[in-house]
Amino acid sequence: MSSISDRGQPPLAFAASEIERAAADVPAAGELRIVLAVDAGAGLGEQGYRMGRPAAGEVRVTGGSAVGAMYGGLDVAEAIRIGTVASLPARESKPFVAYRGIKFNIPLDLRTPSYSDNADAFQANIPEMWSRAFWAELLDSSRGPRSSGG
């Protein structure tokens, strides 16, 4: 199994490494060439991708951005892991919500029962959850479309 991508772009390098890990875990996946590409003019949007099989033994994932190609590559890695890569259909995928984000379940409200949970780990994290520096670092590292890196 081989994958081709611009490993200089972190999202593509991540997807390629996940594909390679999946292939190493599932040696029965066989020989398959996987191409990850970016085409900003393809009308796929920032996080969308198109997957196709232009030739026998090849899967091509084209993203509207490196992030879109990454999501397509992660779908390929999952298909390898669950044994469905041979039947991957040609398709186009775009997120229902324009910018994917994070869901961070941490209660910050005294009215919620878990805020007063007596567990040691939870109690130790309360000051961190109220720290402005924690939130600035977390949110600055996941700005989505405004960030300069993928």
N, C-alpha and C positions, 0 to 999 in steps of 0.2 A: 504494500500500500504506500502510495506516495502522495504528498501534497505540495503544491507550489503556491507560494505567496510572497509578498514583500514583507519579510520579517523585520524590516525597519519600522513598520507601523505596529505598535503594540497590540491593537485588537486582532490583527491578522496573525501575528506571532502567537497570541494566546489561542486562537482557534486552531491553528496548525498544530500546536503542541497537544491540544485536546484530541484532535483527530489521530495523531501519532500514538498517544497514550491508549486510546480506545483500540486502535489496530494492534498494539502490543498485547493488550488484554484478551483480544479475540483473534487469535491467529487464523481461524477458519474464515475470516472475512475475505481472503483471497487477494489477488492483485487488482488494485483499483487506483486509477489516477484521479486525484481530487485537485481541482484548480480553484483557488480563491482569488477573485479579482474585484476591482472597484471601478465603477463607471458612474460618475456623478451626473452625467447627462442621460441616464437610462430612465429617468422618471420614476425611480423607486423610492425617493425620499431619503431622508437622513438615516433611517434605521431599517429600511426595507431591503429585500433581496429577491433575486430570481434564481431558481435552481433548475438545471436542465441536464440532459445527457446528450451532448453533441456527437459523441462517438461511443462505440462499444467499450466498456470498461472505464468510462470516464464520467465523473460528475463535476459540473461546473457551477460554481456559486458566484454570482455577480451581485455586489452590494451597491446601493446608492452612495455609500460611504464605507470607510473601513469598519465602522461599527455594524453596519448592515451586513457586510460580508462575514463579520465575526458571528453574528446570530445565525446566519445560514450554515457556517462551518460548524457551529455547536449543534445544529440539527443533524448534520451529517455524522458527527461524533456519536451522538445519541443513537442514531440508526445503526451504526456499527456495533455499539455496545449491546443493543437488543436484537441484533441479527436481522434487521429489515433493510439494510443498505442496498441490497440487490433489487428491492422493489420500490426504492424512493421515486416518487412521481415528479415529473416536471411541474413546477409551481412557482407562483409569485406570492410573497408574504410581506405584509406591511403591518406594523403594530396598530391596534385599534386606538390606542392613546398615542398622540404624536411623539411625546418624549417619555420614555420609560424612566421610572425613578426608583426610589427605595421605599420600602415600608419598614418602619423601625418601631417595633412594639415595645415601648418603654413608657410606663405610666409616670406622668409628671404631675398628677393631680391628686391632692390629698383626699378627694372624694372617692377615689378608686380603691378597692380593697387591697390590691397588691402593693400599693404605695407603702402601706404599713406592714408589709410582709416581714417577718422576723428572720428570714434567711440571711446568713452572713454575706453571701455574694451580692444579693440585692441591696442590702444596706450599704455595703461598701461602694456601690455604683451610684447611689443617689447624689452625692456631691458632684460626681463627674457628669451626670446627666444635666445638672444645672449650671455647668461650666460653659461660659460663652466660648472659650478657646476650643473646647471639644467640638461644639457645633460648627464653629468657623472652619476647623480643619476638616471635619467630615463633609460639610457641604461644599467647600472649595474644591475638594477632590472629586466631586461627582456633579459638576455643573451641567453636564449634558452638552447641548449645542453651543454653549458659550465658551467651553474649554478649548484650549489650543491643541491638546493631545487627543487621541481617540477617545 
